[in-house]
Amino acid sequence: MTELTKEQLEAKIKKLEAKLTGDMFQDMDIKDEIHNLQMKLNGVKPMDSHIDCIGCGS
């Protein structure tokens, strides 16, 4: 699997944000995917972690 570029990640986030309905339960999966993409975009890992996050897949 190839890594996405910063521009591709940002475009994917914008596309997902456009799908948000305002209903917390309907948006839960979309917000989770946005969070995962933002973590990849920002290079964030959980604190005190030398391995990738297992819980969210970042």
Backbone as ProteinMPNN parsed JSONL, in Angstrom:
{"seq_chain_A": "MTELTKEQLEAKIKKLEAKLTGDMFQDMDIKDEIHNLQMKLNGVKPMDSHIDCIGCGS", "coords_chain_A": {"N_chain_A": [[0.845, -1.184, 0.0], [0.601, 2.16, -0.877], [1.762, 5.24, 0.501], [-0.307, 8.034, 1.206], [-0.202, 11.343, -0.135], [0.26, 14.577, 1.453], [-1.553, 16.382, 0.353], [-3.437, 14.632, -0.755], [-4.431, 13.4, 1.557], [-5.581, 15.628, 2.844], [-7.565, 16.306, 0.973], [-9.154, 14.035, 1.08], [-10.071, 14.194, 3.71], [-11.591, 16.586, 3.571], [-13.579, 15.736, 1.801], [-14.839, 13.769, 3.327], [-15.72, 15.35, 5.472], [-17.693, 16.805, 4.205], [-19.708, 14.974, 4.105], [-20.793, 14.845, 6.611], [-23.581, 14.854, 8.804], [-24.513, 16.052, 11.098], [-25.792, 14.584, 12.926], [-24.9, 12.854, 15.664], [-24.721, 10.036, 15.981], [-24.995, 8.986, 13.391], [-22.808, 10.176, 12.229], [-20.609, 9.101, 13.494], [-18.831, 7.022, 12.482], [-17.755, 8.326, 10.252], [-16.504, 10.53, 11.467], [-14.606, 9.159, 12.945], [-13.001, 8.08, 10.922], [-12.074, 10.483, 9.799], [-10.602, 11.431, 11.975], [-8.565, 9.465, 12.122], [-7.276, 9.932, 9.657], [-6.408, 12.566, 10.067], [-4.578, 12.162, 12.117], [-2.64, 10.68, 10.763], [-1.904, 12.606, 8.902], [-0.778, 14.555, 10.545], [1.207, 13.141, 11.732], [0.904, 11.946, 14.245], [1.178, 10.029, 17.207], [0.033, 7.951, 19.9], [0.726, 9.147, 23.241], [3.828, 8.328, 24.858], [4.309, 6.095, 23.289], [5.955, 3.739, 21.392], [5.196, 2.242, 19.36], [2.836, 1.852, 16.636], [-0.522, 3.074, 16.938], [-2.77, 0.757, 18.049], [-5.452, 0.742, 18.642], [-6.742, 2.742, 17.048], [-5.56, 2.52, 14.613], [-3.707, 4.288, 13.563]], "CA_chain_A": [[0.0, 0.0, 0.0], [1.396, 3.378, -0.961], [1.377, 6.316, 1.404], [-0.978, 9.16, 0.576], [0.473, 12.624, 0.045], [-0.435, 15.52, 2.328], [-2.685, 16.925, -0.4], [-4.447, 13.58, -0.878], [-5.053, 13.251, 2.87], [-6.434, 16.797, 3.071], [-8.721, 16.203, 0.084], [-10.006, 12.967, 1.601], [-10.706, 14.736, 4.915], [-12.633, 17.527, 3.13], [-14.664, 14.956, 1.213], [-15.559, 13.145, 4.437], [-16.398, 16.407, 6.226], [-18.892, 17.183, 3.449], [-20.726, 13.946, 4.335], [-21.31, 14.929, 7.982], [-24.996, 15.232, 8.849], [-24.852, 16.737, 12.339], [-26.32, 13.558, 13.827], [-23.731, 12.234, 16.262], [-24.679, 8.59, 15.76], [-24.746, 8.742, 11.971], [-21.498, 10.712, 11.875], [-19.562, 8.489, 14.295], [-17.841, 6.337, 11.65], [-17.088, 9.329, 9.417], [-15.602, 11.289, 12.341], [-13.502, 8.263, 13.29], [-12.117, 8.031, 9.756], [-11.434, 11.8, 9.723], [-9.597, 11.46, 13.048], [-7.443, 8.621, 11.706], [-6.561, 10.624, 8.585], [-5.732, 13.728, 10.646], [-3.422, 11.671, 12.854], [-1.632, 10.355, 9.759], [-1.477, 13.873, 8.327], [0.035, 15.269, 11.523], [2.242, 12.257, 12.251], [0.662, 11.82, 15.68], [1.037, 8.714, 17.827], [-0.326, 8.098, 21.316], [1.848, 9.503, 24.11], [4.632, 7.233, 25.408], [4.153, 4.927, 22.433], [6.98, 3.547, 20.37], [4.543, 1.48, 18.291], [1.65, 2.503, 16.094], [-1.73, 2.908, 17.723], [-3.55, -0.412, 17.657], [-6.865, 1.055, 18.806], [-7.337, 3.515, 15.966], [-4.904, 2.178, 13.361], [-2.821, 5.355, 13.072]], "C_chain_A": [[0.888, 1.244, 0.0], [0.855, 4.425, 0.005], [0.71, 7.436, 0.611], [-0.17, 10.424, 0.822], [-0.359, 13.499, 0.974], [-1.685, 16.054, 1.631], [-3.804, 15.892, -0.539], [-5.171, 13.366, 0.45], [-6.008, 14.403, 3.145], [-7.692, 16.74, 2.215], [-9.695, 15.142, 0.59], [-10.749, 13.434, 2.85], [-11.839, 15.685, 4.529], [-13.845, 16.792, 2.558], [-15.504, 14.298, 2.305], [-16.325, 14.179, 5.249], [-17.678, 16.851, 5.528], [-20.032, 16.188, 3.664], [-21.352, 14.022, 5.723], [-22.729, 15.483, 7.99], [-25.353, 16.078, 10.057], [-25.452, 15.788, 13.352], [-25.128, 12.754, 14.359], [-23.623, 10.741, 15.938], [-24.418, 8.236, 14.304], [-23.32, 9.139, 11.581], [-20.332, 9.997, 12.556], [-18.464, 7.831, 13.452], [-17.059, 7.318, 10.782], [-16.087, 10.117, 10.258], [-14.401, 10.44, 12.75], [-12.498, 8.193, 12.142], [-11.367, 9.361, 9.579], [-10.318, 11.893, 10.764], [-8.359, 10.654, 12.657], [-6.611, 9.302, 10.621], [-5.793, 11.833, 9.125], [-4.496, 13.3, 11.433], [-2.299, 11.304, 11.887], [-1.04, 11.633, 9.174], [-0.496, 14.595, 9.25], [1.151, 14.412, 12.112], [2.135, 12.024, 13.745], [0.557, 10.352, 16.076], [0.625, 8.939, 19.273], [0.913, 8.404, 22.158], [2.529, 8.245, 24.644], [4.52, 5.961, 24.588], [5.274, 4.869, 21.426], [6.449, 2.701, 19.212], [3.336, 2.256, 17.79], [0.445, 2.185, 16.964], [-2.54, 1.734, 17.204], [-5.034, -0.091, 17.673], [-7.474, 1.772, 17.623], [-6.642, 3.273, 14.628], [-3.993, 3.246, 12.798], [-1.368, 4.957, 13.18]], "O_chain_A": [[1.819, 1.349, 0.798], [-0.342, 4.484, 0.284], [1.112, 7.745, -0.51], [0.472, 10.564, 1.863], [-1.523, 13.207, 1.25], [-2.747, 16.166, 2.245], [-4.982, 16.236, -0.45], [-6.387, 13.172, 0.47], [-7.121, 14.187, 3.624], [-8.775, 17.09, 2.685], [-10.911, 15.328, 0.536], [-11.922, 13.11, 3.032], [-12.93, 15.603, 5.092], [-14.989, 17.177, 2.799], [-16.732, 14.273, 2.22], [-17.452, 13.923, 5.672], [-18.644, 17.231, 6.189], [-21.194, 16.52, 3.432], [-22.339, 13.338, 5.991], [-23.044, 16.443, 7.287], [-26.382, 16.754, 10.054], [-25.608, 16.146, 14.52], [-24.441, 12.067, 13.603], [-22.531, 10.249, 15.652], [-23.695, 7.282, 14.018], [-22.707, 8.517, 10.714], [-19.177, 10.262, 12.225], [-17.281, 8.067, 13.696], [-15.852, 7.166, 10.595], [-14.958, 10.349, 9.828], [-13.294, 10.961, 12.885], [-11.288, 8.241, 12.365], [-10.18, 9.372, 9.253], [-9.224, 12.373, 10.47], [-7.233, 11.114, 12.843], [-5.382, 9.256, 10.66], [-4.668, 12.099, 8.701], [-3.481, 13.996, 11.421], [-1.132, 11.587, 12.16], [0.171, 11.733, 8.974], [0.49, 15.173, 8.794], [1.955, 14.902, 12.905], [3.147, 11.916, 14.437], [-0.062, 9.545, 15.383], [0.851, 10.021, 19.814], [2.017, 7.971, 21.827], [1.879, 7.221, 24.855], [4.625, 4.861, 25.133], [5.518, 5.827, 20.694], [7.143, 2.471, 18.222], [2.873, 3.197, 18.436], [0.402, 1.157, 17.64], [-2.949, 1.723, 16.043], [-5.792, -0.578, 16.833], [-8.595, 1.462, 17.222], [-7.099, 3.78, 13.604], [-3.543, 3.126, 11.658], [-0.486, 5.733, 12.813]]}, "name": "protein", "num_of_chains": 1, "seq": "MTELTKEQLEAKIKKLEAKLTGDMFQDMDIKDEIHNLQMKLNGVKPMDSHIDCIGCGS"}
